[in-house]
Amino acid sequence: PGFAYSQITVIRNNGTYVEPTVQARYWTDGTIFAPTFTPSGYYAGSPYVYDATGIPPIVPHGAQSFYMNYFVPASVPLGTILQFEDTVSVAAPLSTWITDTTPWNNVNYFNPYVVGPYDPNFKEVQPKGEGPLGYINQTDSVLQFMVHFQNTGTYVAQNVVVTDTLDPNLDWKTLEPIFMDHNGTVDMDENGRVRFTFKDIDLPPSSSEPFTSNAMFSYSIRTKPGLADGTQIRNRASIYFDYNEPIVTNATLNTISHTAIVNNVAPVGQPSFLLFPNPADKACYATINSDATTSAQLRILDITGKTMFDKTIALQKGKQNITLDVASLSPGMYFVTLYGTGNPQTQKLVILK
């Protein structure tokens, strides 16, 4: 509270040809008001929903990044959970994201906490998992790690090296760099020790350049198949600014669970779902992926627990979009629950008009 806060959204082309007509949409949590965008000129819209057009063509395995810059009001309580979402498609209309070859990486949900003083050198993992042990399903076989670092010293950092010793429960040969916001190289030895080297990065000190003193990179890696229940995957990085002693980041932790529903994604044999768009106005879709032909129930409750919508639906095996008419709902927050063959799954729905 009372300080600047920035996010970075990275749109990456995983395909084999140039994407010239990329579209994107970004939903922000109104608790911290509206962002400014860097670079400017692409995102435009209301205080809560922004559409991006005119994004430069993205070459195969290339990426385009955007910063969303906020100032957090001093009145926001510590521990407040914020909700953000972004979606990307290869062409208008945005709803065509569902026809992408790999549609589930076209949508991202992000729920950070409002915190007090923090170390700007840190590591995060997606999926984060549930609870302090970071429970993930065995089907969450791809983990994405992101390392953030900032020069909080008194002079330019000419070279930065980040070392990362991979957990033995990860399949080391599947490591793939996703994005670096500065030019760098990656190499790994036979013991799973990875070096991300940023030579001549010339990272300025935060005292003179609070924004450009930050840097980040991300990579994906697969877990080994057949991991047992309770298997833990830990990861942390060491950051070397020139010849200084390393700064060791926090440790991420994921724990394999075959039974827990994690991040609203159900175990195999049970349907899972996403809401799109969210926030919504007159209508939204429950995009449901079912492993079997079955029936389920969708129910919308307001924050008082009053039922606003209740419908039994027939599900076919595979992906389908169920239209939810929310035109009669007043602006606010609601909870959409899918009751299927197992434990119910709940998503938060925001109505904005």
FIMILO-984905 format. One record per residue (C-alpha): x, y, z; chain; residue number from 1. Coordinates in nm, 4 decimals. Example, Ala and Ser with C-alpha at 12.3 -4.5 7.8 and 13.67 -1.06 7.14 Angstrom:
2
1.2300|-0.4500|0.7800|A|1 .
1.3670|-0.1060|0.7140|A|2 .
***
This chain:
353
0.0000|0.0000|0.0000|A|1 .
0.1174|0.3493|-0.0877|A|2 .
0.3738|0.2338|-0.3446|A|3 .
0.4045|0.1727|-0.7176|A|4 .
0.3265|-0.1743|-0.8513|A|5 .
0.3969|-0.3128|-1.1991|A|6 .
0.2992|-0.6283|-1.3820|A|7 .
0.4417|-0.7627|-1.7046|A|8 .
0.2312|-0.9437|-1.9635|A|9 .
0.4235|-1.1487|-2.2181|A|10 .
0.2570|-1.2648|-2.5403|A|11 .
0.4651|-1.5386|-2.7041|A|12 .
0.4251|-1.7056|-3.0411|A|13 .
0.4803|-2.0784|-2.9891|A|14 .
0.4005|-2.1533|-3.3535|A|15 .
0.6088|-2.1867|-3.6675|A|16 .
0.4932|-1.8846|-3.8681|A|17 .
0.4503|-1.5118|-3.8106|A|18 .
0.1306|-1.4002|-3.6331|A|19 .
0.0414|-1.0581|-3.7820|A|20 .
-0.3017|-0.9926|-3.6249|A|21 .
-0.2662|-1.0736|-3.2550|A|22 .
-0.5480|-0.9457|-3.0312|A|23 .
-0.5396|-0.9228|-2.6516|A|24 .
-0.7647|-0.8221|-2.3639|A|25 .
-0.6738|-0.7400|-2.0040|A|26 .
-0.9048|-0.7219|-1.7028|A|27 .
-0.7817|-0.5378|-1.3962|A|28 .
-0.8934|-0.5386|-1.0340|A|29 .
-1.0600|-0.2060|-0.9566|A|30 .
-0.9207|-0.2071|-0.6038|A|31 .
-0.6003|-0.0407|-0.7242|A|32 .
-0.7732|0.1638|-0.9960|A|33 .
-0.6540|0.1961|-1.3563|A|34 .
-0.3084|0.1225|-1.4959|A|35 .
-0.0884|0.2987|-1.7454|A|36 .
0.0677|0.0817|-2.0129|A|37 .
0.4279|0.0630|-2.1356|A|38 .
0.4677|0.0735|-2.4305|A|39 .
0.1652|0.2953|-2.4797|A|40 .
-0.0641|0.3115|-2.7801|A|41 .
-0.1815|-0.0511|-2.7871|A|42 .
-0.4181|-0.1034|-2.4925|A|43 .
-0.7307|0.1129|-2.4641|A|44 .
-1.0641|0.0772|-2.2894|A|45 .
-1.2567|0.1309|-1.9692|A|46 .
-1.1094|0.1477|-1.6172|A|47 .
-1.1467|-0.2305|-1.5872|A|48 .
-1.1364|-0.3859|-1.9367|A|49 .
-0.8702|-0.3021|-2.1962|A|50 .
-0.8323|-0.4281|-2.5528|A|51 .
-0.5029|-0.4274|-2.7411|A|52 .
-0.4903|-0.3932|-3.1181|A|53 .
-0.2135|-0.3114|-3.3619|A|54 .
0.0347|-0.5356|-3.1800|A|55 .
0.3417|-0.5726|-3.4046|A|56 .
0.3672|-0.9096|-3.5845|A|57 .
0.5228|-1.1745|-3.3608|A|58 .
0.7739|-1.4067|-3.5267|A|59 .
0.7939|-1.7783|-3.4397|A|60 .
0.9128|-1.8181|-3.0806|A|61 .
0.9224|-1.4390|-3.0508|A|62 .
0.7420|-1.2372|-2.7853|A|63 .
0.5917|-0.8971|-2.7150|A|64 .
0.5808|-0.7650|-2.3585|A|65 .
0.3734|-0.4960|-2.1909|A|66 .
0.4051|-0.3410|-1.8466|A|67 .
0.0937|-0.2470|-1.6486|A|68 .
0.1890|0.0231|-1.3993|A|69 .
-0.0195|0.1011|-1.0916|A|70 .
-0.0054|0.3022|-0.7743|A|71 .
-0.1561|0.1090|-0.4832|A|72 .
-0.3742|0.3276|-0.2567|A|73 .
-0.2435|0.3499|0.0980|A|74 .
-0.5875|0.2521|0.2272|A|75 .
-0.5821|-0.1007|0.0805|A|76 .
-0.5494|-0.3531|0.3681|A|77 .
-0.2567|-0.5950|0.3776|A|78 .
-0.3595|-0.9396|0.2615|A|79 .
-0.6178|-0.8175|0.0098|A|80 .
-0.6406|-1.0629|-0.2821|A|81 .
-0.6528|-0.8976|-0.6245|A|82 .
-0.7885|-1.0509|-0.9428|A|83 .
-0.6445|-1.0024|-1.2914|A|84 .
-0.6995|-1.1847|-1.6178|A|85 .
-0.5648|-1.1632|-1.9689|A|86 .
-0.6543|-1.3368|-2.2938|A|87 .
-0.4895|-1.3509|-2.6340|A|88 .
-0.6014|-1.4758|-2.9760|A|89 .
-0.4343|-1.4878|-3.3153|A|90 .
-0.7055|-1.2737|-3.4782|A|91 .
-1.0287|-1.0898|-3.4109|A|92 .
-1.2762|-1.1571|-3.2659|A|93 .
-1.1112|-1.2357|-2.9366|A|94 .
-1.3459|-1.5302|-2.8788|A|95 .
-1.1465|-1.7279|-3.1380|A|96 .
-0.8913|-1.8084|-2.8669|A|97 .
-1.0889|-2.1247|-2.7941|A|98 .
-1.0045|-2.2634|-3.1429|A|99 .
-0.6307|-2.2258|-3.0942|A|100 .
-0.4191|-2.5422|-3.1155|A|101 .
-0.3341|-2.5034|-2.7444|A|102 .
-0.6143|-2.2780|-2.6122|A|103 .
-0.5532|-2.3144|-2.2397|A|104 .
-0.2312|-2.1121|-2.2532|A|105 .
-0.4225|-1.8279|-2.4210|A|106 .
-0.5893|-1.7375|-2.0911|A|107 .
-0.4159|-1.6431|-1.7677|A|108 .
-0.5526|-1.5666|-1.4228|A|109 .
-0.3360|-1.3870|-1.1686|A|110 .
-0.4249|-1.3374|-0.8016|A|111 .
-0.1534|-1.1477|-0.6113|A|112 .
-0.1781|-1.0392|-0.2478|A|113 .
-0.1267|-0.6878|-0.1194|A|114 .
0.1856|-0.7114|0.0962|A|115 .
0.4114|-0.4984|0.3116|A|116 .
0.7849|-0.4479|0.2516|A|117 .
0.9298|-0.7109|0.0188|A|118 .
1.2535|-0.8195|-0.1453|A|119 .
1.2518|-0.7189|-0.5159|A|120 .
1.4682|-1.0219|-0.5972|A|121 .
1.2276|-1.3129|-0.5956|A|122 .
1.1049|-1.6216|-0.7776|A|123 .
0.7529|-1.7389|-0.8596|A|124 .
0.5978|-2.0453|-1.0196|A|125 .
0.2821|-2.1089|-1.2204|A|126 .
0.0712|-2.2924|-1.1297|A|127 .
0.1365|-2.1721|-0.7778|A|128 .
-0.0783|-2.4501|-0.6366|A|129 .
-0.3098|-2.4535|-0.3396|A|130 .
-0.2164|-2.3805|0.0197|A|131 .
0.1275|-2.3420|0.1781|A|132 .
0.2491|-2.6672|0.0188|A|133 .
0.1453|-2.5567|-0.3306|A|134 .
-0.0631|-2.8642|-0.4158|A|135 .
-0.0822|-2.9288|-0.7903|A|136 .
-0.2353|-3.2134|-0.9857|A|137 .
-0.0165|-3.4668|-1.1605|A|138 .
-0.1756|-3.3410|-1.4833|A|139 .
-0.0064|-3.0027|-1.4210|A|140 .
0.3051|-3.1447|-1.5811|A|141 .
0.4454|-2.8134|-1.7110|A|142 .
0.5732|-2.5583|-1.4596|A|143 .
0.6632|-2.2025|-1.5524|A|144 .
0.9211|-2.0253|-1.3375|A|145 .
0.9884|-1.6513|-1.3379|A|146 .
1.2820|-1.4780|-1.1692|A|147 .
1.2708|-1.1056|-1.0911|A|148 .
1.5790|-0.9058|-0.9935|A|149 .
1.6492|-0.5407|-0.9253|A|150 .
1.9681|-0.3440|-0.8747|A|151 .
1.9185|-0.1830|-0.5351|A|152 .
2.2843|-0.0811|-0.5100|A|153 .
2.4411|0.2567|-0.5722|A|154 .
2.5915|0.2067|-0.9188|A|155 .
2.5198|0.0377|-1.2527|A|156 .
2.5435|-0.3426|-1.2537|A|157 .
2.7424|-0.4299|-1.5641|A|158 .
2.6888|-0.8065|-1.5572|A|159 .
2.4267|-1.0185|-1.3841|A|160 .
2.4389|-1.3973|-1.3529|A|161 .
2.1518|-1.6039|-1.2125|A|162 .
2.2169|-1.9660|-1.1157|A|163 .
1.9374|-2.2138|-1.0652|A|164 .
1.9852|-2.5765|-0.9553|A|165 .
1.6899|-2.7756|-1.0870|A|166 .
1.4949|-3.0114|-0.8642|A|167 .
1.5645|-3.3819|-0.9394|A|168 .
1.1882|-3.4364|-0.9882|A|169 .
1.2006|-3.2153|-1.2981|A|170 .
1.2838|-3.3435|-1.6460|A|171 .
1.5913|-3.1263|-1.7078|A|172 .
1.6076|-3.1851|-2.0827|A|173 .
1.2641|-3.0195|-2.1263|A|174 .
1.3755|-2.6775|-1.9973|A|175 .
1.2756|-2.4079|-2.2461|A|176 .
1.3413|-2.0341|-2.2021|A|177 .
1.0185|-1.8387|-2.2539|A|178 .
1.1134|-1.4742|-2.2227|A|179 .
1.3997|-1.2455|-2.1208|A|180 .
1.3494|-0.8715|-2.1039|A|181 .
1.7254|-0.8245|-2.1562|A|182 .
1.9595|-1.0133|-2.3871|A|183 .
2.1048|-1.3166|-2.2162|A|184 .
2.2370|-1.6679|-2.2623|A|185 .
2.1423|-1.9983|-2.0974|A|186 .
2.3604|-2.3011|-2.0297|A|187 .
2.3227|-2.6059|-1.8054|A|188 .
2.5706|-2.8608|-1.6716|A|189 .
2.5198|-3.2339|-1.6160|A|190 .
2.4088|-3.1727|-1.2551|A|191 .
2.1077|-2.9617|-1.3522|A|192 .
2.2746|-2.6318|-1.2617|A|193 .
2.1471|-2.3664|-1.5014|A|194 .
2.3204|-2.0316|-1.5602|A|195 .
2.1344|-1.7338|-1.7029|A|196 .
2.4023|-1.4807|-1.7995|A|197 .
2.3244|-1.1175|-1.8789|A|198 .
2.6511|-0.9708|-2.0012|A|199 .
2.6744|-0.5929|-2.0386|A|200 .
2.3207|-0.5527|-1.9065|A|201 .
2.4175|-0.2203|-1.7438|A|202 .
2.1264|-0.2370|-1.5019|A|203 .
2.0903|0.1070|-1.3383|A|204 .
2.0436|0.1507|-0.9625|A|205 .
1.6882|0.1825|-0.8312|A|206 .
1.7728|0.5121|-0.6610|A|207 .
1.8017|0.6846|-0.9997|A|208 .
1.5923|0.4575|-1.2251|A|209 .
1.3195|0.2853|-1.0209|A|210 .
1.1514|0.1331|-1.3267|A|211 .
1.4398|0.0270|-1.5529|A|212 .
1.6431|-0.1076|-1.2600|A|213 .
1.4150|-0.4150|-1.2743|A|214 .
1.4657|-0.7201|-1.4953|A|215 .
1.3082|-1.0617|-1.5292|A|216 .
1.3154|-1.3863|-1.7238|A|217 .
1.0990|-1.6960|-1.7374|A|218 .
1.1256|-2.0556|-1.8490|A|219 .
0.9132|-2.3696|-1.8579|A|220 .
1.0054|-2.7230|-1.7624|A|221 .
0.8179|-3.0510|-1.7265|A|222 .
0.7872|-3.2648|-1.4173|A|223 .
0.9018|-3.6256|-1.4427|A|224 .
0.6156|-3.8660|-1.5239|A|225 .
0.4666|-4.0887|-1.2581|A|226 .
0.5560|-3.8816|-0.9520|A|227 .
0.4030|-4.0215|-0.6340|A|228 .
0.1507|-3.8420|-0.4160|A|229 .
0.3287|-3.6040|-0.1813|A|230 .
0.6329|-3.5534|-0.4057|A|231 .
0.7698|-3.2033|-0.3492|A|232 .
0.9339|-2.9845|-0.6132|A|233 .
1.1450|-2.7008|-0.4749|A|234 .
1.3267|-2.4279|-0.6577|A|235 .
1.5245|-2.1141|-0.5774|A|236 .
1.7783|-1.8983|-0.7571|A|237 .
2.0985|-1.7137|-0.6693|A|238 .
2.1534|-1.3714|-0.8270|A|239 .
2.5047|-1.2321|-0.8747|A|240 .
2.5424|-0.8603|-0.9452|A|241 .
2.8960|-0.8226|-1.0843|A|242 .
3.1397|-0.9407|-0.8115|A|243 .
2.9043|-0.9112|-0.5151|A|244 .
2.7951|-1.1993|-0.2959|A|245 .
2.4862|-1.3774|-0.4347|A|246 .
2.1356|-1.2761|-0.3372|A|247 .
1.9335|-1.5934|-0.2774|A|248 .
1.5662|-1.5754|-0.3674|A|249 .
1.2742|-1.7281|-0.1859|A|250 .
1.2063|-2.0970|-0.2504|A|251 .
0.9038|-2.2045|-0.4530|A|252 .
0.7263|-2.5246|-0.3518|A|253 .
0.4859|-2.7506|-0.5396|A|254 .
0.3480|-3.0767|-0.4024|A|255 .
0.1949|-3.3485|-0.6200|A|256 .
-0.1608|-3.4484|-0.5273|A|257 .
-0.3688|-3.6897|-0.7327|A|258 .
-0.6944|-3.6041|-0.5579|A|259 .
-0.6916|-3.2320|-0.4791|A|260 .
-0.8682|-2.9930|-0.7155|A|261 .
-0.6077|-2.7277|-0.7820|A|262 .
-0.6751|-2.3782|-0.9168|A|263 .
-1.0259|-2.4896|-1.0142|A|264 .
-0.8943|-2.7588|-1.2497|A|265 .
-1.0440|-3.0976|-1.1734|A|266 .
-0.8689|-3.4347|-1.1651|A|267 .
-0.8950|-3.6638|-1.4656|A|268 .
-1.2517|-3.7920|-1.5067|A|269 .
-1.4151|-3.4713|-1.3833|A|270 .
-1.5089|-3.1636|-1.5891|A|271 .
-1.3103|-2.8422|-1.5499|A|272 .
-1.4162|-2.4941|-1.6517|A|273 .
-1.3195|-2.1320|-1.7140|A|274 .
-1.5357|-1.8201|-1.7338|A|275 .
-1.4941|-1.5861|-2.0286|A|276 .
-1.5133|-1.2879|-2.0376|A|277 .
-1.4601|-1.2055|-1.6741|A|278 .
-1.5514|-0.9324|-1.5782|A|279 .
-1.8705|-0.9656|-1.7817|A|280 .
-2.1624|-0.7415|-1.8725|A|281 .
-2.4619|-0.9089|-2.0423|A|282 .
-2.3328|-1.2588|-2.1071|A|283 .
-2.0366|-1.4824|-2.0433|A|284 .
-1.9380|-1.8370|-2.1277|A|285 .
-1.8495|-2.1283|-1.9073|A|286 .
-1.5903|-2.3086|-2.1179|A|287 .
-1.6054|-2.6636|-1.9882|A|288 .
-1.3669|-2.9442|-2.0699|A|289 .
-1.5193|-3.2795|-1.9816|A|290 .
-1.3520|-3.6191|-1.9986|A|291 .
-1.6864|-3.7962|-2.0382|A|292 .
-2.0466|-3.7523|-2.1508|A|293 .
-2.2275|-3.6616|-1.8323|A|294 .
-2.4553|-3.4072|-1.6670|A|295 .
-2.3581|-3.1247|-1.4374|A|296 .
-2.5086|-2.8251|-1.2654|A|297 .
-2.4071|-2.4597|-1.2848|A|298 .
-2.5096|-2.2295|-1.0037|A|299 .
-2.4402|-1.8578|-0.9494|A|300 .
-2.4548|-1.7149|-0.5973|A|301 .
-2.4176|-1.3539|-0.4893|A|302 .
-2.1907|-1.2608|-0.1998|A|303 .
-2.4802|-1.3084|0.0478|A|304 .
-2.5286|-1.6689|-0.0669|A|305 .
-2.8492|-1.6047|-0.2620|A|306 .
-2.8930|-1.8239|-0.5701|A|307 .
-2.9138|-1.6072|-0.8827|A|308 .
-2.8853|-1.8785|-1.1498|A|309 .
-2.9276|-2.2551|-1.1362|A|310 .
-2.9190|-2.4792|-1.4427|A|311 .
-2.8641|-2.8472|-1.5157|A|312 .
-2.6524|-2.8955|-1.8254|A|313 .
-2.5642|-3.1920|-2.0444|A|314 .
-2.1931|-3.2254|-2.1140|A|315 .
-2.0363|-3.3969|-2.4104|A|316 .
-1.6874|-3.5384|-2.3999|A|317 .
-1.4412|-3.2630|-2.4865|A|318 .
-1.4660|-2.8823|-2.4852|A|319 .
-1.7905|-2.6872|-2.5011|A|320 .
-1.9117|-2.3342|-2.4294|A|321 .
-2.2183|-2.2886|-2.2103|A|322 .
-2.3758|-1.9437|-2.2387|A|323 .
-2.4664|-1.7725|-1.9115|A|324 .
-2.7131|-1.4834|-1.9370|A|325 .
-2.5973|-1.2383|-1.6691|A|326 .
-2.7741|-0.9274|-1.8021|A|327 .
-3.0080|-0.9224|-1.5014|A|328 .
-2.7260|-0.9347|-1.2459|A|329 .
-2.6331|-0.6123|-1.0698|A|330 .
-2.2698|-0.4961|-1.0766|A|331 .
-2.0638|-0.6780|-0.8156|A|332 .
-1.8962|-1.0054|-0.7349|A|333 .
-2.0544|-1.3497|-0.7712|A|334 .
-1.9490|-1.7108|-0.7319|A|335 .
-2.0103|-1.9616|-1.0122|A|336 .
-1.9981|-2.3259|-0.9036|A|337 .
-1.9880|-2.6296|-1.1295|A|338 .
-2.1275|-2.9432|-0.9683|A|339 .
-2.0179|-3.2527|-1.1588|A|340 .
-1.9148|-3.6055|-1.0715|A|341 .
-1.6782|-3.5058|-0.7945|A|342 .
-1.6011|-3.2112|-0.5709|A|343 .
-1.7613|-2.8827|-0.6831|A|344 .
-1.5397|-2.6236|-0.8485|A|345 .
-1.5952|-2.2504|-0.7979|A|346 .
-1.4866|-1.9498|-1.0018|A|347 .
-1.5248|-1.5842|-0.9063|A|348 .
-1.7289|-1.3757|-1.1530|A|349 .
-1.7241|-0.9960|-1.1627|A|350 .
-2.0145|-0.8080|-1.3236|A|351 .
-1.9349|-0.4603|-1.4562|A|352 .
-2.1843|-0.2345|-1.6352|A|353 .
***
